[in-house]
């Protein structure tokens, strides 16, 4: 359940701080941005991720209709390794498909348990928040910064299924896969409130929200830029 950091990291200049990225595939997709930024700054970069995994040391989620025990074990081990391995001044970047994992979108939470006991969505969010803040305090005691990435807004369907039409141009094409703006805004508000609670009173915890760059003027998600 441990990521091979010898293969999933890039050294920086001597003495530079490290950006340690952890999460699921939503953490992996940050790599092009962070790779470009750290190549310029000379900082170290590492990645540890497990697909479809909620990073929480006590919660067992469900994947393919079965308990995702490997995910919980991975999360517990990697959070502990990060806490012990990183040095003062280093930065943890935590990014996950939280709209799905925490039941903040249209997909309900199912098959989630703690210690073998099934829990509902409200209990899941409460436990996740408490565990996240507990881990964040440990990082703070070691002088480590934590960046919580606001999840990217959810599309109504996969872009490949949206098709192409010669009649569609510009903004109409770019938001063809989007959910209604009111749904996107409601989901964003719910997650923003949770992340604000996670960071409250912890000056070393920061929230990065890429959402404004991913929405059009109408508040709908753009999967395709108007300029092509």
Secondary structure as the mmCIF struct_conf table of DSSP 4:
data_model
#
loop_
_struct_conf.conf_type_id
_struct_conf.id
_struct_conf.beg_label_comp_id
_struct_conf.beg_label_asym_id
_struct_conf.beg_label_seq_id
_struct_conf.end_label_comp_id
_struct_conf.end_label_asym_id
_struct_conf.end_label_seq_id
TURN_TY1_P TURN_TY1_P1 UNK A 5 UNK A 7
BEND BEND1 UNK A 8 UNK A 8
STRN STRN1 UNK A 9 UNK A 10
BEND BEND2 UNK A 13 UNK A 13
TURN_TY1_P TURN_TY1_P2 UNK A 14 UNK A 15
STRN STRN2 UNK A 18 UNK A 23
BEND BEND3 UNK A 24 UNK A 24
HELX_RH_AL_P HELX_RH_AL_P1 UNK A 25 UNK A 28
TURN_TY1_P TURN_TY1_P3 UNK A 29 UNK A 30
HELX_RH_AL_P HELX_RH_AL_P2 UNK A 31 UNK A 41
STRN STRN3 UNK A 44 UNK A 49
TURN_TY1_P TURN_TY1_P4 UNK A 51 UNK A 52
BEND BEND4 UNK A 57 UNK A 58
STRN STRN4 UNK A 59 UNK A 60
STRN STRN5 UNK A 62 UNK A 63
TURN_TY1_P TURN_TY1_P5 UNK A 64 UNK A 65
STRN STRN6 UNK A 66 UNK A 67
HELX_RH_AL_P HELX_RH_AL_P3 UNK A 69 UNK A 85
TURN_TY1_P TURN_TY1_P6 UNK A 88 UNK A 89
STRN STRN7 UNK A 91 UNK A 95
HELX_RH_AL_P HELX_RH_AL_P4 UNK A 98 UNK A 101
TURN_TY1_P TURN_TY1_P7 UNK A 102 UNK A 103
BEND BEND5 UNK A 105 UNK A 107
HELX_LH_PP_P HELX_LH_PP_P1 UNK A 108 UNK A 109
BEND BEND6 UNK A 111 UNK A 111
STRN STRN8 UNK A 113 UNK A 114
TURN_TY1_P TURN_TY1_P8 UNK A 115 UNK A 116
STRN STRN9 UNK A 117 UNK A 118
HELX_RH_AL_P HELX_RH_AL_P5 UNK A 121 UNK A 141
TURN_TY1_P TURN_TY1_P9 UNK A 142 UNK A 143
STRN STRN10 UNK A 145 UNK A 150
HELX_LH_PP_P HELX_LH_PP_P2 UNK A 151 UNK A 154
STRN STRN11 UNK A 155 UNK A 155
BEND BEND7 UNK A 156 UNK A 157
HELX_RH_3T_P HELX_RH_3T_P1 UNK A 159 UNK A 161
BEND BEND8 UNK A 162 UNK A 162
TURN_TY1_P TURN_TY1_P10 UNK A 166 UNK A 167
HELX_RH_AL_P HELX_RH_AL_P6 UNK A 170 UNK A 174
TURN_TY1_P TURN_TY1_P11 UNK A 175 UNK A 177
STRN STRN12 UNK A 178 UNK A 178
HELX_LH_PP_P HELX_LH_PP_P3 UNK A 179 UNK A 180
HELX_RH_AL_P HELX_RH_AL_P7 UNK A 181 UNK A 199
TURN_TY1_P TURN_TY1_P12 UNK A 200 UNK A 201
TURN_TY1_P TURN_TY1_P13 UNK A 203 UNK A 204
STRN STRN13 UNK A 205 UNK A 209
HELX_RH_3T_P HELX_RH_3T_P2 UNK A 211 UNK A 214
STRN STRN14 UNK A 215 UNK A 215
TURN_TY1_P TURN_TY1_P14 UNK A 217 UNK A 218
BEND BEND9 UNK A 219 UNK A 219
STRN STRN15 UNK A 221 UNK A 221
BEND BEND10 UNK A 223 UNK A 224
TURN_TY1_P TURN_TY1_P15 UNK A 226 UNK A 227
#
